Amino acid sequence: MSGARDSGGCCAERHRSRPPLVCWVLVCGGAIPYLGPIMAAKKDNPNYKVIAENRRARYDYAIESDLEVGIMLMGSEVKSLRTGQSNIAESYASVDNGELWLTNAYIAPYFPAKTWGHEERRKRKLLASKRELSRLWSATQREGMTLVPLVMYFNDRGLVKLKIGIAKGKKNHDKRASDAKRDWNRQKQRLLRHSV
């Protein structure tokens, strides 16, 4: 069957050659273009990827605010992070001599770069503006806050970023209260779901 019409409508070969943004409506044996609003599904960013997450941080600390910072890495560290081999659960950030540092974060060795590899738990410099550095310094030195790494990820441009939280440590009774609140919220959602 070539490009000729049959009695039921248009041929499938003709539809493949048409542009994808135009919707075609079949009307009485012929097709007419329909140029109405076409809703496209929002594409997920292929570059965004979570590398490591500190899930226990929100249990052990009361996070008051968070901040996205850059991190200075070697090439072998970035290659290792692309495979997802890292851990920030035991790490912390601190301000020393006007610079922000990430201490005790684990990035697995990248074996193809044996000669020019990296140390797994070396101290890594974090990139923040001077205004943010002064705010972080005053929060840690004057107010007794802690800088806790929350999540390390590749952003939409493919760069490694770290979200750090300005936090205050929780006591045991605070942890019990937050557990009770979380359990009550779960139970409340369950009751609302079943009542509807």
N, C-alpha and C positions, 0 to 999 in steps of 0.2 A: 504494500500500500504506500503510495507516494504522498505528496502534500495535499492530495485532493480530500475534500470533506466527504464523510459518509453521512447517513441520515441521522446518526446519534450525536453529532457534534464535531469537534476538531480532532485532528490526528495528534498523537502523542509526540511525534518528532517535531512538530511545529512549536509545541510548548517549551521544549528544551532550549530552543534558540532564542527565546524571548528574555528580556532582562529580568532579574529576580525581584526588583523592587516594585514592579507593576503587577497588580493582581488582575487576573483575567476572569471575567464572569461569563458563563455560558448562557446565552439568551437565544432561544428559538433557533437552534442549529448553528449559531455563529458566536464568536467570542469578541467581547468588547473590553477595553481596558478600564479598570476601576482604580482611580488615583486617590482613594481615601486615606485616612491616617493609618499607617502601618506601624504596629507596636513591635519593636524588636526586643528580644530578651537582652538584658544587660550582660555584657561579656565579663567574665571573671578575669582579673589580671593574671596572666601566666607567670609574671615575675614574682608576685607576692608569695612568700613561703615562710612558714614559721620554722625556725631551726631548732631552738631550745626554749623551754618554758619552765619557769620556777613556780610550780603549782602550790608549793607549801608556803610561799611568801605571804599570801593573803590570809593564811591560817595563823602564822606566827607573828605577823605585823599588821598594824592598822595603817593602811596606805592613805595618806592625806592628799597627795598629788603625785603626778607622774610626769616624766620628761623624756622625749626622744633624743638620743644622742648618737653621733657617729662613732666608729671605732677604727683605730689604725691597725691593719692586719698585714701579714706577709702573704705572698701569693699562695704558698702551700697551705696556709690556714684557710684561705677562701675556698680552695679546691676541696679541702677536707669538710668545710661547712656545707658545700654543695651536696655532699653525700649524707649530710645530716648527723655527723658524729661529733656531738658536743654536749656539754652539761654546764649549766650555770646555777645549779641548786645550792652549791656550797660557796658561791662567790659573793663578793661585796664590792662596792665602789667607795672611793674616798678622794678627798681633795688634799693634795700634797704640793706645796710650793706653787700654788696658783694653777695647778693642772689637775685634771680629773683622771683617775686611774681605776681600772678594773683588775681586781686581784683574785687569784685562785679559780679562774674560769678554765674549764678543761676543753681543749680542742684536740681531737685525736690526730696522731701523726699521719701525714700523707706519704705513703710508701714510695710512689714514683719519684718523690723529691727527697731521697735519702740524704744526699750530700748537702743540699741547701734547705733542709727541713727546718722545723721550728720546735721550740720547747712546748710541751703540752700545757703547762700551767704557768707560763710566764706572765709578767705584769703588762697589761695592754693599756695604751693611752686612749681615753675617750675624748671625743671632740664636742665641745660646747662653747657657746659665746661667753664673753667676759661677764656679762650681766647675769647669765645663768650660773656661772661659776661662783660669783660673789653671793648669789642667793643660796646656792648649795652649801657654800662654806659657812654662812651664817646659820643655816638650818642645822648643820652637824655640830658646829662648835658652840653656838650660843644656846640653841634650843634642845640639844641632845637628841636629834633625829638620826636615823640610819638611812643610808642609800642602798637600796636593795634592787638588784637586777630582776626584772619581771619576765621579760621575753626578749629573745634575740631573733631577728627575722630579716629576710630580704625584702626591701620595699618595692614599690611599683617600678622603680628604675633599675632594680637589680642590685642595689647597694645594701651592705650589711648595716643594720641599725639595731640599737639596743634601747629598750624602754626601761628606765630606772624609776623606782618609786621612792618618794620621800616619806619615810615611815617611822612609826613609833612602835616599839616592842609591846606585845600583849602579855599580860599576866595570865595565870592559869584560869582564874575566874572569868576573865574577859573571853578566853577561848571557849569556856563552857557556855557563856551567854551567847556567843556567836553561833555555836553549834545548835543551841536550843532555838534560836531565831531562824536558822536555816531549816531545821526540821519542821518548825511550825509553818514556814512558808511553803514547803513541799506538801505538807498535809492540807494546807488551805487550798493550794492549786488542785490537789486530788479531789477534795470535796466539791470545789467549784465545777470541775469537769464532770463529775458524776451527777450533780444536781441539775445540769442543763439538759 
